[in-house]
Amino acid sequence: MAVIIQGNGGTAAEVDGTAFRAVRITPRPTDHGSLGHYGVSIQSGIMAAALGANSEIFQFRNAHASNIVLINEIKISAAVTTTFFAAGVPMQLRMLKATGWSAAGSGGTRVSPAALLKKRTSMGSSSLTASDIGISSTAALTAGTKTLETEAMAGLVASCPITASLNGNIISPGTILFRAEAGDGQHPLALVNNEGFVITSVAVPATGTWTFNVQVDWTEVTAY
């Protein structure tokens, strides 16, 4: 007996092929309603050598009372600047979820999304403010008031070039630190009021200077 599946608009679902008869689907982004999808790319300054363990170098917070921020993807890259590194420990970074983030961090470079960073001009403006997204200029950011989870959601270990004969690359452009594969059933990182994430140093070699870039793709919704 045939089974007819009818969509919301009254159109019956179609199938492909003659054997498996798989239902045809068209993948779509998360329904954002009156809000939207956003992306930001932000560059650090020249980071000082011997950055302390657990130093916060990137911060992202949702301070909105009711909107939910869905983190879809985080990319990171890094390179040597003026001074190559001495042999020693590799660079180790990690991403930690933050809760109870009642007072924003400070320092570094801050981004104000306002009516910018939309994936489509007609989308609503982001509810994030200038204090919610920050990256280090030369040293660690001020933490603000929050609780960091003790275990990392993501992390990486990268070698640090020690001579000028190398190309200076530490973390290749486009390196994925976190990605929610929605098509495979993975859940995005869903941040409610006063939640966020930070990228921190675990260890950085004692000499050498570097710079890094972080890209974040996110969606803001009223319910999820």
Secondary structure, 3 states (H helix, E strand, C coil): CCCCCECCCCCECCEECCCCCEECCCCCCCCCCCCEEEEEEEECCCECCCCCCCCEEEEEEECCCCCEEEEEEEEEEEEECCCCCCCCCCEEEEEEEEEEEEECCECCEEECCCCCCECCCCCCCCCCCCCCEEECCCCCCECCEEEECCCCCEEEEECCCCCCCCCCEEEEEEEEEEECCHHHCCCCEEECCCEEEEEEEEECCCCCCEEEEEEEEEEEECCC
